[in-house]
Amino acid sequence: MALTHSVISLNASTATLLNNDATVTNGVETRNTWQYGSISIQNTDNSIVVYVGASNVSSTSYGVALAAGASITLDSLSPSEKIYAIAASGTPKVATLMVTTA
């Protein structure tokens, strides 16, 4: 079992992958091999809404809207289930906490 966390900047024009299965160190990408996992996502902004969903997530087509300060946890994700987020406006950040199994 592995635990990773990060703070990710978003924007309002491009969806950002939140549960990337790769680690980049000194510009070198290493693919992690994990079977299932969970991710907690917290909108750390104090006013901007963040939309969470699939790769085509937008402010009008999304899985869930996270209000400022809100969070959500998604469990039992397989490596093929990618979670994306996009900002309603500006450049808010989300904090993520991933638990994965090898």
N, C-alpha and C positions, 0 to 999 in steps of 0.2 A: 504494500500500500504506500502511495506517495501523496504528499500534501504540498501544493504549490499555491502561491498567491501573487497577484499583480494588480497594479492600477493602470487602467487603459484609457487613453484619451479618445474621445469620439468626435465626429463632426456630423453635420446635417446633410452631407451629400453622398457619402459612401458608407455602406454597412461594414462594420469591423468584426472580425472573427474573435470570439471571446474564449472558446475552449480549444485553442490550438494544441495539437498533439506534437509540437516541435519546440525545441529549446534552441535559442541562438546565443552562442558564446563567442565573442571576438569575431563576429561575422560568419561563423560556421554554424549551419543548421543541423541539428541532430533530431531525428524522429524518435519519439518515445513509443514504446510498445505497451499498450495497456488494453485491458479487456472492457471494463465497465467503470463508470465513475459518476460523480455528482459535481455540480457546480453551484455555488452561491454567488449571486450578482447583486451588488448594492450600488444604487445611484448615489454618488457622493456629492452631487451638485445641490445647491440650496434653492434652486428655482426652476431648472430646466428638466423637462420630461425626457426620458430615455425609452425607446421602443426596442423590445427584444423579440426575436423570431428567427426565421430561416434566412438564407443568404439574400433573399429578395425583400427583407424587412424594410418598411418605410413608415413615414408618419401616418399613412392612410391604410397600410396593410401590414399588420403585425400580430404577434402572438399575445403579447402583454405590454401594457404601458406602465413603466415604473415612474411614479411621481418622485419629486425631489426627496431624497433620504430613504426611499422605499427599497426593499430587497425581495428576492425570490430565490428559492433553491429548486434545482431540477435534479432528480435522482435517476439512477440506473441508465445512464447514457452510454451508448456504444460509441466506439471511435468514429463511426460514420455519421453520427448525429451531431452536427456542428451548430453552435449557437452564435448568433450575430446580434449586434445592437447598432442603433443609429440614434443620433440626437434630434430632438425637435427643432433645435436651433443652437447656435454657438458651438462651443467645444467643451462639453461637460466630461467628467471622468466617471468610470465605474470601477469599483473594487471587486475582484473575483477571488474566490477560494475554491480550488479544485481538489477533490480526493479521488485518486485513481488506483486501480488494482493492476498489478503487472501480470 
